[in-house]
Structures are given as C-alpha cells and as structure tokens.
Amino acid sequence: MREYKYLRIQGRELAENTRWGKGVFSMLQQLITDGVMAQEDIDLHNELGAWFEENLPFPPQCRKQENVICYFKTENSKEMEKMIRPLIWLLEVYNHPYYVVYTNNPGEIVYEDEYQVAVKVEPPIVEDLQEPWCTEE
C-alpha cells in the first residue's frame, strides 16, 4: 500500500476566502452555527476543539484568513487521529458529506509545524460557460 505524507478532511461546501472545500473544523462549526447539532454533540465538539487549540498550533496564515488550506502530516498523526475520529463521527451522525484527501504534493508550503502544513492555494478559475450561440437580446 502506498504511503502518503499528508491528509486533509474537507467538505463539498467552499470556504469564502479560499473557494476550496471547508476543512473538518469549519464544517462542524457551520453545523453548530446553523443550529443543527444537539447540545451534547456541541459539548463533544467543544471539548475536542479545546484539545486541538492547546496541542495544534494555529498557522498565522489561517489566523489572517490568507488563501491557505491545511493538511495533517501522516507521520505524526497517531494522537491527532485518535482525537479527530470523534469529529468525523459527528459529520457522519449529521449526514454531512466529507472527503479524506491524501497526497504527497499538497502545493506550496507556506507554514509547517510538527503536525501540519499550510499550503498556498489560488481560488479555482470559474469561466463563463455561456455558449457562443446563446446571446441576450
């Protein structure tokens, strides 16, 4: 089986600043903001979130809402994986679709610590798909 250096858990919905799929923390925060989650699940989210805040540095590029997305490093992710599983479980409980993206080449790394990297992303190019024969009159 092929070994990958990085992984990212992301959803279908796009983050406003990057226009890339929201990460696991943003997806769950949106469920809370939308009033979807039960209080006991919010409490679980908050407890796990506190652990991540204490143990996972918050990249300055993320704090400034620059066009970056983060990937976990797979080589140092055993403890992180144990803590993130309940967050993934919450996504599943609320039938919220997500993808686990594995890669060895995440892009231009602009931040790195023991557990994660932040990579620079450009918003996807969205072209006007209007057919040449479709004109407004």
Disulfide bonds with the S-S distance in Angstrom:
none
